Amino acid sequence: MRPLPLAALVVVCAAIPVASVDAQSAPRVRARDLGVAPGVFAPGPLNAITDVAGVRVGQVTLIEGETVRTGVTAILPHGENAYLSRVPAALHVGNGFGKFAGSTQLAELGELETPILLTCTLCVWKAADAMAAWMLERPGMESVRSINPVVGETNDGGLNDIRARPITADAVRRALETATTGPVAEGSVGAGTGTVAFGWKGGIGTSSRTLPASLGGWTLGVLVQSNFGGVLQVDGVPVGKELGQYAFRGAVTGDAAGAAADAGGNGDGSIIIIIATDAPATERNLGRVAARAMMGLGRTGSSASNGSGDYALAFSTAASVRRDVRATRQTNVELSNEEMTALFQATVEAVEEAIYNSMFQATTMRGNGRTVEAIPLERVREVLRRYGRRM
């Protein structure tokens, strides 16, 4: 498992009993360490969203006492002022059971004017307020009177006392100010601290793909906050069924004990998928990229249940489509429709792998009177071997 830079993870703790977090679990690995490498395209050097030049990720993990298990994950599209130098972006809603702050203006203008924050459901507005205040303090923002914070969420109320709304302005500022371009911490960190996926511990996951030079050589990176259910499959293998943990198990088997153990009951939950690319695309084709994220999500076994908030946001960092807010004319040089297909494929592959990484890197978490186990990787290995996958 690769080391993580200290700046990539800020942990805020208060009165943590030793037993509150399982820090002694078996070493966690990424999907590729299990031989799971979805698709045909190669990942970037970090196999992370930060393989897209300039993209930064910052995370703050809040673990307090026995009840608070949450955090903030910030994605910055570049190192400049996001309001003054905007990037084109688009949001695709697979299932809209969620709160995605800033979505209507994003859809109307097709651009980001702030970084992207991920957090817990009842903390969206606190996070948005804190980021707006932070942005207004930036140099060059003295006359700004409107700002559109973009904040996504999933509900971590199983492990976290979500009604306490524990996210603070300080946590948001730390996530924004410690964001780096290096390796990204995964699993039970940041906005993924208290999340659950397929009945096991979910979290933050990331992956990337770099296209061959003949297809443009573009890089595309993905970061997910996984907190959803369904019938887990890994590289096409029915891991959830083999391990006896999946949605609708009780109804299918007629077993009362199975019903109690259903992973998310009927698969409810949510996922936020952030896609970055250096390919020159504007909001129309970025919307097409974001829509393909649902295909990668489906490959992992999600059926986008009624109670699931499934959102994918894609943006481009390419200089030729960047927008100076002070300019009165915008000139774009962008890819044609025919050049998008390889990016669609890269999106599907990277989303699938990022979800696996979010689970395989996650550790068992205890909080708010509940314990959610990390997916047992040795058993996953056994299932994959049994289905002929080479480790």
The 8 nearest C-alpha neighbors of each residue, nearest first, counted from 0:
[[1, 28, 2, 27, 29, 26, 32, 360],
 [0, 2, 3, 182, 28, 29, 45, 184],
 [3, 1, 0, 4, 182, 184, 5, 183],
 [2, 4, 184, 182, 5, 1, 7, 183],
 [5, 3, 6, 7, 2, 182, 8, 181],
 [4, 6, 7, 8, 3, 9, 2, 177],
 [5, 7, 4, 8, 177, 9, 179, 178],
 [8, 6, 4, 5, 57, 58, 183, 184],
 [7, 9, 58, 6, 5, 59, 10, 184],
 [8, 10, 59, 58, 60, 11, 6, 7],
 [9, 11, 60, 59, 61, 12, 8, 62],
 [10, 12, 61, 60, 62, 9, 13, 59],
 [13, 11, 62, 63, 10, 61, 15, 14],
 [12, 14, 63, 15, 64, 11, 62, 61],
 [15, 13, 64, 63, 16, 12, 65, 62],
 [16, 14, 64, 13, 63, 17, 12, 19],
 [15, 17, 18, 19, 14, 64, 65, 20],
 [16, 18, 19, 15, 20, 21, 22, 14],
 [19, 17, 16, 20, 21, 365, 15, 22],
 [20, 18, 16, 365, 17, 65, 366, 15],
 [21, 19, 364, 18, 365, 22, 17, 363],
 [20, 22, 23, 363, 364, 24, 19, 362],
 [23, 21, 20, 24, 362, 363, 18, 17],
 [22, 24, 21, 25, 26, 20, 362, 363],
 [25, 23, 22, 21, 26, 362, 363, 27],
 [26, 24, 27, 23, 362, 376, 22, 375],
 [27, 25, 24, 28, 0, 23, 360, 362],
 [26, 28, 360, 359, 25, 29, 0, 361],
 [29, 27, 360, 0, 359, 32, 26, 30],
 [28, 30, 356, 32, 31, 359, 360, 27],
 [29, 31, 35, 33, 32, 356, 355, 34],
 [32, 30, 34, 35, 33, 36, 29, 28],
 [31, 33, 30, 29, 34, 28, 35, 390],
 [34, 32, 31, 30, 35, 390, 380, 29],
 [33, 35, 390, 31, 32, 36, 389, 30],
 [36, 34, 31, 30, 33, 37, 234, 32],
 [37, 35, 31, 34, 38, 30, 352, 234],
 [38, 36, 348, 35, 352, 234, 39, 351],
 [37, 39, 348, 40, 36, 345, 344, 347],
 [38, 40, 41, 37, 348, 36, 345, 344],
 [39, 41, 208, 38, 210, 42, 209, 345],
 [40, 42, 208, 209, 43, 39, 210, 207],
 [43, 41, 208, 207, 46, 209, 44, 40],
 [42, 44, 46, 45, 209, 208, 207, 50],
 [43, 45, 46, 42, 50, 47, 207, 209],
 [46, 44, 47, 43, 50, 182, 49, 42],
 [45, 47, 206, 207, 43, 42, 44, 50],
 [48, 46, 206, 205, 207, 45, 49, 50],
 [47, 49, 220, 221, 50, 207, 222, 51],
 [48, 50, 51, 54, 47, 180, 55, 181],
 [49, 51, 48, 47, 43, 52, 45, 220],
 [52, 50, 49, 218, 54, 276, 48, 277],
 [53, 51, 54, 50, 49, 277, 180, 77],
 [52, 54, 77, 78, 55, 51, 180, 76],
 [53, 55, 76, 77, 49, 52, 75, 51],
 [56, 54, 180, 179, 75, 178, 74, 49],
 [55, 57, 178, 74, 179, 73, 75, 180],
 [178, 56, 58, 174, 73, 177, 7, 72],
 [59, 57, 72, 174, 189, 8, 71, 9],
 [58, 60, 9, 189, 71, 70, 174, 10],
 [59, 61, 70, 189, 10, 188, 11, 9],
 [60, 62, 70, 11, 69, 68, 10, 12],
 [63, 61, 68, 12, 67, 60, 11, 69],
 [62, 64, 13, 67, 12, 15, 61, 14],
 [63, 65, 15, 14, 66, 13, 67, 16],
 [66, 64, 366, 367, 19, 67, 63, 15],
 [65, 67, 367, 366, 160, 159, 64, 68],
 [66, 68, 159, 63, 62, 160, 69, 65],
 [69, 67, 159, 62, 193, 192, 61, 158],
 [68, 70, 192, 61, 193, 190, 67, 60],
 [71, 69, 189, 60, 190, 61, 59, 118],
 [70, 72, 190, 189, 118, 59, 58, 117],
 [71, 73, 58, 189, 117, 190, 116, 57],
 [72, 74, 116, 57, 56, 115, 174, 175],
 [75, 73, 56, 115, 114, 55, 116, 76],
 [74, 76, 114, 55, 77, 54, 56, 73],
 [77, 75, 54, 74, 316, 55, 53, 114],
 [78, 76, 53, 54, 75, 79, 55, 316],
 [77, 79, 53, 80, 76, 75, 54, 55],
 [80, 78, 77, 81, 84, 83, 76, 82],
 [79, 81, 82, 83, 84, 78, 137, 77],
 [82, 80, 113, 112, 84, 85, 83, 79],
 [83, 81, 112, 80, 84, 113, 85, 324],
 [82, 84, 324, 80, 81, 323, 85, 325],
 [85, 83, 323, 81, 82, 322, 80, 324],
 [86, 84, 322, 112, 81, 111, 82, 321],
 [85, 87, 321, 110, 111, 316, 315, 322],
 [88, 86, 110, 281, 282, 109, 314, 315],
 [87, 89, 314, 110, 282, 109, 313, 111],
 [90, 88, 286, 282, 313, 285, 312, 109],
 [89, 91, 312, 311, 286, 313, 289, 92],
 [90, 92, 311, 289, 290, 310, 286, 312],
 [93, 91, 310, 94, 95, 309, 90, 311],
 [92, 94, 309, 310, 91, 95, 293, 303],
 [95, 93, 309, 308, 92, 96, 307, 303],
 [94, 96, 308, 97, 92, 309, 93, 307],
 [97, 95, 308, 307, 306, 94, 98, 305],
 [98, 96, 308, 95, 99, 152, 307, 153],
 [97, 99, 100, 152, 151, 120, 96, 123],
 [98, 100, 151, 150, 102, 97, 101, 152],
 [101, 99, 150, 149, 102, 98, 151, 148],
 [100, 102, 149, 147, 148, 103, 104, 105],
 [101, 103, 105, 100, 104, 99, 106, 149],
 [102, 104, 106, 105, 101, 107, 100, 108],
 [105, 103, 107, 106, 102, 101, 108, 147],
 [104, 106, 102, 109, 103, 107, 108, 110],
 [107, 105, 103, 109, 104, 108, 102, 89],
 [106, 108, 104, 105, 109, 103, 110, 102],
 [109, 107, 105, 110, 106, 104, 111, 87],
 [108, 110, 105, 282, 106, 88, 87, 107],
 [111, 109, 87, 88, 86, 108, 105, 85],
 [112, 110, 86, 113, 85, 88, 87, 105],
 [111, 113, 82, 81, 85, 110, 147, 114],
 [114, 112, 81, 111, 82, 148, 115, 149],
 [113, 115, 75, 74, 81, 116, 76, 73],
 [116, 114, 74, 149, 73, 150, 113, 75],
 [117, 115, 73, 150, 72, 151, 74, 149],
 [116, 118, 151, 72, 152, 150, 71, 190],
 [117, 119, 190, 71, 152, 70, 123, 122],
 [120, 118, 152, 153, 122, 154, 121, 155],
 [119, 121, 154, 152, 153, 122, 123, 118],
 [120, 122, 123, 119, 164, 161, 162, 124],
 [121, 123, 125, 119, 164, 120, 124, 166],
 [124, 122, 126, 125, 121, 120, 127, 150],
 [123, 125, 127, 126, 122, 128, 121, 100],
 [124, 126, 128, 122, 127, 123, 129, 166],
 [125, 127, 129, 123, 124, 128, 122, 130],
 [128, 126, 124, 130, 125, 148, 129, 131],
 [127, 129, 131, 125, 126, 130, 124, 132],
 [128, 130, 168, 126, 132, 127, 131, 125],
 [129, 131, 133, 127, 132, 128, 134, 126],
 [130, 132, 134, 128, 133, 129, 127, 135],
 [131, 133, 129, 135, 130, 134, 128, 136],
 [134, 132, 130, 136, 131, 135, 129, 172],
 [133, 135, 131, 136, 137, 132, 130, 113],
 [136, 134, 132, 137, 133, 140, 131, 141],
 [135, 137, 134, 133, 132, 138, 140, 141],
 [138, 136, 134, 135, 140, 139, 133, 80],
 [139, 137, 140, 136, 141, 135, 80, 134],
 [138, 140, 141, 137, 142, 83, 143, 80],
 [141, 139, 143, 135, 138, 142, 137, 136],
 [140, 142, 139, 143, 135, 138, 136, 137],
 [143, 141, 140, 144, 139, 135, 145, 138],
 [142, 144, 140, 141, 145, 135, 146, 139],
 [145, 143, 142, 146, 141, 135, 140, 147],
 [146, 144, 143, 147, 131, 135, 142, 148],
 [145, 147, 148, 131, 144, 112, 143, 113],
 [146, 148, 101, 149, 112, 113, 145, 104],
 [149, 147, 127, 101, 113, 131, 150, 146],
 [148, 150, 101, 115, 100, 147, 116, 113],
 [149, 151, 116, 100, 117, 99, 115, 123],
 [152, 150, 99, 117, 116, 100, 98, 118],
 [153, 151, 118, 119, 120, 117, 98, 123],
 [152, 154, 119, 120, 269, 155, 226, 270],
 [153, 155, 120, 119, 156, 152, 194, 269],
 [154, 156, 194, 193, 157, 159, 119, 158],
 [157, 155, 159, 161, 154, 158, 160, 193],
 [158, 156, 155, 159, 367, 369, 193, 160],
 [159, 157, 366, 367, 193, 156, 369, 155],
 [158, 160, 68, 156, 67, 161, 66, 367],
 [161, 159, 66, 67, 162, 163, 156, 367],
 [160, 162, 156, 163, 159, 164, 121, 155],
 [161, 163, 164, 160, 121, 156, 165, 159],
 [162, 164, 161, 165, 160, 67, 121, 166],
 [165, 163, 162, 161, 122, 166, 121, 160],
 [164, 166, 163, 167, 67, 161, 122, 69],
 [167, 165, 164, 122, 170, 70, 168, 125],
 [168, 166, 170, 169, 165, 171, 125, 126],
 [167, 169, 129, 171, 170, 172, 126, 166],
 [168, 170, 172, 167, 171, 173, 129, 166],
 [171, 169, 173, 167, 168, 172, 59, 174],
 [172, 170, 168, 174, 169, 173, 126, 175],
 [171, 173, 169, 175, 174, 170, 176, 168],
 [174, 172, 176, 170, 175, 171, 177, 169],
 [173, 175, 57, 58, 171, 172, 59, 177],
 [176, 174, 172, 173, 178, 177, 73, 57],
 [175, 177, 173, 178, 174, 172, 57, 171],
 [178, 176, 57, 174, 175, 173, 6, 179],
 [57, 177, 179, 56, 55, 175, 176, 174],
 [180, 178, 55, 56, 181, 177, 57, 7],
 [179, 181, 55, 49, 54, 53, 56, 182],
 [182, 180, 179, 49, 183, 4, 55, 45],
 [183, 181, 45, 3, 184, 47, 4, 180],
 [182, 184, 185, 7, 181, 47, 56, 3],
 [183, 185, 3, 7, 8, 182, 188, 186],
 [186, 184, 203, 204, 360, 357, 183, 188],
 [361, 185, 187, 202, 360, 357, 203, 188],
 [188, 186, 192, 361, 202, 191, 362, 185],
 [189, 187, 192, 191, 60, 186, 185, 190],
 [188, 190, 70, 60, 71, 58, 59, 72],
 [189, 191, 70, 71, 118, 72, 192, 117],
 [202, 190, 192, 203, 188, 194, 187, 189],
 [193, 191, 187, 188, 69, 189, 190, 68],
 [194, 192, 68, 155, 69, 158, 191, 159],
 [193, 195, 155, 226, 201, 191, 202, 192],
 [196, 194, 201, 200, 226, 199, 198, 227],
 [195, 197, 201, 226, 227, 198, 199, 228],
 [198, 196, 228, 262, 199, 229, 227, 231],
 [199, 197, 262, 196, 263, 195, 228, 200],
 [200, 198, 196, 373, 374, 372, 197, 195],
 [201, 199, 195, 373, 371, 196, 372, 361],
 [202, 200, 195, 196, 358, 194, 225, 357],
 [191, 201, 203, 186, 357, 187, 225, 224],
 [202, 204, 224, 357, 185, 186, 191, 223],
 [357, 205, 203, 353, 356, 185, 223, 222],
 [204, 206, 353, 222, 47, 221, 48, 223],
 [205, 207, 47, 46, 353, 349, 221, 220],
 [208, 206, 220, 46, 42, 47, 349, 219],
 [207, 209, 42, 219, 41, 43, 218, 345],
 [210, 208, 218, 43, 42, 217, 41, 216],
 [209, 211, 216, 217, 214, 218, 212, 208],
 [212, 210, 216, 213, 214, 215, 209, 217],
 [213, 211, 216, 215, 214, 210, 217, 209],
 [212, 214, 211, 215, 216, 210, 217, 341],
 [215, 213, 212, 211, 216, 210, 341, 217],
 [216, 214, 212, 217, 213, 210, 211, 278],
 [215, 217, 212, 210, 211, 214, 209, 218],
 [216, 218, 210, 215, 278, 209, 277, 219],
 [219, 217, 209, 276, 208, 51, 277, 210],
 [218, 220, 276, 208, 207, 275, 51, 209],
 [221, 219, 48, 207, 275, 274, 206, 47],
 [220, 222, 274, 48, 206, 205, 273, 207],
 [221, 223, 205, 273, 204, 272, 48, 353],
 [224, 222, 272, 204, 271, 203, 225, 273],
 [223, 225, 203, 271, 202, 270, 191, 226],
 [226, 224, 270, 202, 201, 223, 196, 227],
 [225, 227, 195, 196, 194, 269, 268, 270],
 [268, 228, 226, 269, 196, 267, 225, 270],
 [229, 227, 266, 197, 263, 196, 267, 268],
 [228, 230, 266, 301, 246, 300, 197, 245],
 [229, 231, 245, 300, 239, 246, 232, 301],
 [232, 230, 239, 300, 299, 238, 229, 197],
 [231, 233, 237, 299, 236, 238, 300, 235],
 [234, 232, 236, 235, 299, 238, 231, 237],
 [233, 235, 236, 35, 232, 37, 299, 36],
 [234, 236, 233, 232, 237, 298, 299, 238],
 [235, 237, 233, 232, 234, 238, 383, 386],
 [238, 236, 232, 240, 239, 241, 231, 235],
 [237, 239, 241, 232, 240, 236, 231, 242],
 [240, 238, 231, 244, 242, 245, 241, 230],
 [239, 241, 243, 242, 238, 237, 244, 245],
 [240, 242, 238, 243, 239, 237, 382, 244],
 [243, 241, 239, 240, 244, 238, 378, 379],
 [244, 242, 240, 241, 239, 245, 248, 238],
 [245, 243, 239, 242, 262, 240, 261, 198],
 [244, 246, 262, 230, 239, 261, 248, 229],
 [245, 247, 262, 265, 229, 261, 266, 264],
 [248, 246, 250, 249, 265, 261, 264, 251],
 [249, 247, 251, 246, 250, 261, 245, 257],
 [258, 248, 250, 257, 254, 252, 253, 251],
 [249, 251, 253, 247, 248, 252, 258, 254],
 [250, 252, 248, 249, 253, 247, 254, 258],
 [251, 253, 254, 249, 250, 248, 257, 258],
 [254, 252, 250, 249, 251, 255, 257, 258],
 [253, 255, 257, 249, 252, 256, 258, 250],
 [256, 254, 258, 257, 249, 253, 259, 250],
 [257, 255, 259, 258, 254, 260, 249, 261],
 [258, 256, 249, 260, 254, 255, 259, 248],
 [249, 257, 259, 255, 261, 260, 256, 248],
 [258, 260, 256, 257, 261, 255, 249, 264],
 [261, 259, 257, 258, 262, 256, 244, 249],
 [260, 262, 264, 246, 258, 248, 259, 245],
 [263, 261, 198, 245, 246, 197, 264, 244],
 [262, 264, 266, 228, 267, 265, 261, 198],
 [265, 263, 261, 246, 262, 266, 247, 267],
 [264, 266, 246, 247, 263, 267, 229, 304],
 [265, 267, 228, 229, 263, 246, 264, 304],
 [268, 266, 306, 307, 304, 228, 263, 265],
 [227, 269, 267, 307, 226, 228, 306, 266],
 [270, 268, 308, 307, 227, 226, 309, 153],
 [269, 271, 225, 309, 226, 224, 227, 308],
 [270, 272, 310, 224, 223, 311, 309, 273],
 [271, 273, 311, 223, 222, 310, 312, 270],
 [272, 274, 312, 222, 221, 311, 313, 223],
 [275, 273, 313, 221, 220, 312, 314, 272],
 [276, 274, 314, 220, 219, 313, 315, 221],
 [277, 275, 219, 315, 278, 218, 51, 220],
 [276, 278, 317, 316, 315, 218, 217, 51],
 [277, 279, 276, 217, 280, 317, 315, 218],
 [280, 278, 333, 317, 334, 320, 277, 315],
 [281, 279, 333, 334, 278, 284, 285, 315],
 [282, 280, 87, 283, 284, 285, 320, 279],
 [281, 283, 285, 88, 89, 109, 87, 284],
 [284, 282, 286, 285, 281, 287, 89, 280],
 [283, 285, 287, 286, 282, 281, 280, 288],
 [286, 284, 282, 288, 287, 283, 89, 313],
 [287, 285, 89, 289, 284, 283, 288, 282],
 [286, 288, 284, 290, 285, 289, 291, 283],
 [289, 287, 285, 291, 286, 290, 343, 284],
 [290, 288, 286, 311, 292, 291, 313, 287],
 [289, 291, 287, 292, 288, 91, 293, 286],
 [292, 290, 293, 294, 288, 289, 347, 343],
 [291, 293, 295, 294, 290, 289, 347, 346],
 [292, 294, 296, 291, 295, 290, 297, 93],
 [295, 293, 297, 292, 291, 296, 347, 298],
 [294, 296, 347, 351, 298, 350, 292, 297],
 [295, 297, 293, 294, 298, 299, 351, 301],
 [296, 298, 294, 301, 300, 299, 295, 293],
 [297, 299, 295, 296, 300, 294, 351, 232],
 [300, 298, 232, 297, 296, 231, 301, 233],
 [301, 299, 231, 230, 297, 232, 298, 229],
 [302, 300, 229, 297, 303, 299, 228, 296],
 [301, 303, 304, 229, 297, 300, 266, 228],
 [304, 302, 301, 307, 94, 305, 309, 93],
 [305, 303, 307, 306, 267, 302, 266, 265],
 [304, 306, 307, 303, 267, 96, 94, 308],
 [307, 305, 267, 304, 96, 268, 308, 269],
 [308, 306, 268, 269, 267, 304, 96, 305],
 [307, 309, 96, 269, 97, 95, 94, 270],
 [308, 310, 270, 93, 94, 269, 307, 271],
 [311, 309, 92, 271, 91, 93, 272, 308],
 [310, 312, 272, 91, 289, 90, 273, 271],
 [311, 313, 90, 273, 89, 289, 274, 272],
 [314, 312, 274, 289, 89, 88, 285, 275],
 [315, 313, 88, 275, 87, 274, 285, 276],
 [316, 314, 276, 277, 317, 275, 87, 86],
 [315, 317, 277, 86, 276, 318, 76, 314],
 [318, 316, 277, 279, 319, 315, 320, 278],
 [319, 317, 321, 320, 316, 279, 277, 322],
 [318, 320, 332, 317, 331, 321, 279, 333],
 [319, 321, 331, 318, 317, 279, 322, 332],
 [322, 320, 86, 318, 319, 85, 317, 84],
 [323, 321, 85, 84, 324, 86, 320, 329],
 [324, 322, 84, 325, 326, 83, 85, 321],
 [323, 325, 83, 326, 322, 84, 85, 82],
 [324, 326, 323, 327, 83, 322, 84, 328],
 [325, 327, 323, 328, 324, 329, 322, 83],
 [328, 326, 325, 329, 324, 323, 322, 330],
 [329, 327, 326, 330, 325, 323, 322, 324],
 [330, 328, 331, 322, 327, 326, 323, 320],
 [331, 329, 328, 332, 320, 319, 322, 321],
 [332, 330, 320, 319, 333, 329, 321, 281],
 [331, 333, 319, 320, 330, 279, 334, 280],
 [334, 332, 279, 280, 331, 335, 320, 281],
 [333, 335, 279, 280, 338, 336, 332, 339],
 [334, 336, 337, 338, 333, 339, 280, 284],
 [335, 337, 338, 339, 334, 284, 340, 333],
 [336, 338, 335, 339, 340, 334, 341, 342],
 [339, 337, 335, 336, 340, 334, 341, 214],
 [340, 338, 342, 336, 337, 341, 343, 335],
 [339, 341, 343, 342, 338, 344, 337, 336],
 [340, 342, 344, 343, 339, 345, 338, 214],
 [343, 341, 345, 339, 344, 340, 346, 288],
 [342, 344, 340, 346, 341, 345, 288, 291],
 [343, 345, 341, 347, 342, 346, 348, 340],
 [346, 344, 342, 348, 343, 347, 208, 349],
 [347, 345, 343, 349, 344, 348, 350, 292],
 [346, 348, 295, 344, 350, 345, 292, 349],
 [349, 347, 345, 38, 351, 346, 37, 350],
 [348, 350, 352, 206, 346, 207, 351, 347],
 [351, 349, 353, 295, 347, 352, 348, 346],
 [352, 350, 295, 348, 354, 349, 353, 296],
 [353, 351, 355, 349, 354, 350, 206, 356],
 [352, 354, 205, 204, 206, 356, 350, 355],
 [355, 353, 357, 352, 356, 351, 204, 350],
 [354, 356, 352, 358, 357, 353, 359, 30],
 [357, 355, 204, 353, 359, 29, 358, 354],
 [204, 358, 356, 203, 186, 202, 354, 355],
 [359, 357, 201, 361, 355, 356, 360, 186],
 [358, 360, 356, 361, 29, 357, 28, 355],
 [361, 359, 186, 27, 358, 28, 357, 356],
 [186, 362, 360, 187, 358, 359, 200, 373],
 [363, 361, 373, 187, 364, 360, 200, 24],
 [364, 362, 372, 373, 21, 371, 200, 361],
 [363, 365, 20, 371, 370, 21, 362, 366],
 [366, 364, 370, 19, 20, 369, 371, 158],
 [365, 367, 158, 66, 368, 65, 369, 159],
 [366, 368, 66, 158, 159, 369, 65, 160],
 [369, 367, 366, 370, 365, 158, 66, 65],
 [370, 368, 366, 367, 365, 158, 371, 157],
 [369, 371, 365, 364, 372, 366, 368, 363],
 [372, 370, 364, 200, 363, 199, 365, 369],
 [373, 371, 363, 199, 200, 374, 370, 364],
 [372, 374, 363, 200, 362, 199, 361, 375],
 [373, 375, 199, 376, 372, 359, 200, 358],
 [376, 374, 378, 377, 373, 379, 372, 359],
 [377, 375, 379, 378, 374, 380, 359, 27],
 [378, 376, 380, 379, 375, 381, 382, 374],
 [377, 379, 381, 380, 376, 375, 382, 242],
 [378, 380, 376, 382, 377, 381, 383, 375],
 [381, 379, 377, 383, 378, 382, 376, 384],
 [382, 380, 378, 384, 379, 383, 385, 377],
 [383, 381, 385, 379, 384, 380, 378, 386],
 [382, 384, 380, 388, 386, 385, 381, 379],
 [385, 383, 387, 388, 381, 386, 382, 380],
 [384, 386, 382, 383, 387, 381, 388, 380],
 [387, 385, 383, 384, 388, 382, 236, 381],
 [386, 388, 384, 385, 389, 383, 382, 390],
 [389, 387, 384, 383, 386, 390, 385, 34],
 [390, 388, 34, 387, 384, 383, 33, 35],
 [389, 34, 33, 388, 384, 380, 32, 35]]
